[in-house]
Each structure stands twice: as structure tokens, then as C-alpha cells.
Amino acid sequence: MSLVEINFDGIVGPSHNYAGLSLGNIASASHKGDASYPRAAALQGIAKMRGNLARLGVQGFLLPLPRPNVLLQQVLAYDGTEDAALRAAPWSASSMWTANAATVSPAPDTADGRCHLSPANLVTMLHRAQEWPDTKRQLDIAFADSRHFAVHGPVPPTFGDEGAANHMRFCEGHGAAGVEVFVYGRPGGRFPARQHEQASRLVARAHGLDPEKCVFIEQNPAAIEAGAFHNDVVSVANERVLFTHAEAFADQQGAYDAIRAAFPALEVVEVPSSAVTLQEAIRTYLFNAQLLTLPDRSMALIVPEECRESASVWAYCESMMAGNGPIRQVIPVDVRQSMANGGGPACLRLRVVCDPATVDPRFLLDEAKADRIEEVIGRTWPEQIDPADIGSEALAAQVIAARAALLTVLELEELH
Ligand code: SUG
């Protein structure tokens, strides 16, 4: 059995919009009320997937969730008099950011030798807290083979869990045993600390991880204040490498020491504040990148286009590529529609280390399937959504029909 890392990207749903729902997420707040372009957003996501499929030879996806969420509308006593934020929550396409779908512990790390997945409860934000039951439904299908996978229920409230966005894994190769690092926030600041320490510890226990191979680290409260609402806005890990901003953790050196104690081969690529300020890192999402091991074993960093447009960030990237560190290539991709809601290339994917043959093939991409998905998006996804459209019956009908068309093409009608 060959274990590889598969990126499961979230297909951007037809109700993608800018309602400014995420307190502490600067992009979401600053684009509140803008018109959105769901068709362009979804096509940007497919183009990113195609690039990684070509680079890695394997790519997965998860589907948009049913929107508007009628159950949530009922719970909210939706009658047309509610405020705009409450009206928008059941329409959110936020499941596109599959880094928040679940925390994943690959088989080599767990006591029973299966890959464990825990859907994130996302309780801090109403529009995200509605995701997990429908996310779990997909995980139960995609990873139904219980010889290889265990899909858990979510962490109970009130412990906030935001999934893989606050989880990093260090290993010599993806198929080898790893050290799992959980990054949590301490509440009490201006913005919510969305990942709670007790949620991280609960997930580690539920997954049967060896306590010697787990590290729990506090996020820098100043980073949360500056808009790093998830750790993956300021750090990303792959195999032996931690690519991080110098102000990511509450105790930066202590964090490196703690990881190194469990994983001595750790290689840190730290970007100093003098090269890229914390604010510029958060604005450009330099760290919300996919750090990939290519078939020749070199590493490439897939960053948002915004990084190339920033003088300081791009100067850093060019000097990094000219040096002899582990990251040899920096490749910009256009995910601007997602970026405007605070979701970069890393937010859009959930990493699962497994044998592709054990995954339901309907969730795996190939070029022909990408063509079919693009055709459905081009034909059925709304071109534009204005904030005033949210709540309209006509838009609801279009969004429901668009998702249904995609399920049909992918032969996943059981998700209706
Ligand atoms: O949870 N944005 C998402 C972005 C998630 C990014 N994910 C990671 N960093 N892994 C969030 O804040 C904006 C929705 C709105 O404003 O309508 C939003 O939910």
C-alpha cells in the first residue's frame, strides 16, 4: 500500500458572497457588501486543482454544501425581518475552505493504524457552525472504507475546533510516522481565539496519537489581533520543514524547541519581521500557501498572486529561491475571489495522507472530470451576486439547481 498526500480542495459553491460574517478576518470585513462572482470563484479553484494535479498526479475535492440551509433558516425563525448578517449565514459558501473541514491524523501516527478524521465543529462563527453535519456526510462517503479510515463526530461545544487550519504534521516522508502539532489561541483578545486548547487535546486523544508525538503550541495573541484568525495564516509545514513568520507563536523559540524535542530533524524557515511585516504577511497570505513535495523531492510553495504584487513579500520569495534552503520554487495562483473572504490556497484544501485506492473515486479528480465540473459551473453557477440578492427566492432556486447539476455529473446524488 502506498501512502501519499492528497489535497481535497473545496469546490466553491454557487452562493459564494461577501457578507462580512467573520469577526477577526480582515479580508472578510473589508469586502463586506461587495458584489461576488461565484462562477469566476469556482473556476479559479478548479484551475488551482488542475495545476496541482499536473504537479502531483493526484488531487481530490469536496462538494459545496446545500445552500441556503433551510434547517438553519428555521432555527433562526427566518421571516424577512432578521438583520442582514443573520439572513446571510444560511447562504454562506464557507465550506469551500476545507482546511477547516476536519483534522486528519494519517494511519502511521495512530494507535489502530487507520487514518482518523474529526470534522471541525467551527462553533465560533454561526455561518461556519452549520457546516459539520453536511461535511461529515461527505467524509463518511469519501472515506467509508473502515479498514483504512475512522471518521469521528465533532468535538462537543463549547470547545471551538477549526480543524486542520491549526494543525501541522512533521515527518520524514508523508507515509512515515509523524509528529502532530496543534496550535491553539488563548481567549480574551479583541478577536475570538477560534481554536481552543481543550479541543485540540480532545482530537489528539480521540485519534489515538502517541502523547510523545504530539506538541501543543499557543498562537501569538498579537498575530490573532493582527488578523491571523487561524494559524495557517502565519505558518505552514511540510515533511521536515516549518515555513513560518517570526511572530506566529506566543513563544517563538519555545515552539521550535518543543517541536524539535519530538522531531529532531525539524528545519525552520523563519521569515523575519524586518523582511515581511506581520501585517503584510496577513494581507498577502504568504504563509497560507501549499508547501508541496514534488516528485523530484524538492519543495514548491503555491502562494496567492497577491504575494507577487507585494514588493517586500516578492523580494523575500526571490531571495529564498536564490538561496539553498528547502523551498526551491514559489508559484503564484489566482484565487482572488476566495482571498477577498480571507481564504488563500491553503484554506482551500484538506490534506489527507492515504492510499488513493482506498478513497471513494468519485471524490478524486482527473482532467476529464475537471472538464465536466467546469462545464457545469459555466452553465449553472451565478455569474454575480449582489448583497441585496441574498434571501431572494429566484437566487435560492438557481443555487439549489446548480448544486444539483454538479451532484448529477459527479454521480453523488445521495448528497441531495
Ligand atoms: O472562517 N471566511 C473564512 C475563511 C477561512 C479561511 N480558512 C483558513 N484560514 N484555513 C473564515 O473566516 C468569510 C465569510 C463571509 O464573510 O461571508 C469566511 O467565513
Residues whose N, C-alpha, C, O or C-beta is under 5 A from the ligand:
A	BS01	SUG	N17 Y18 A19 G20 L21 S22 N25 S28 S94 W97 A99 N100 A165 H230 D232 N341 G342 G343 C347
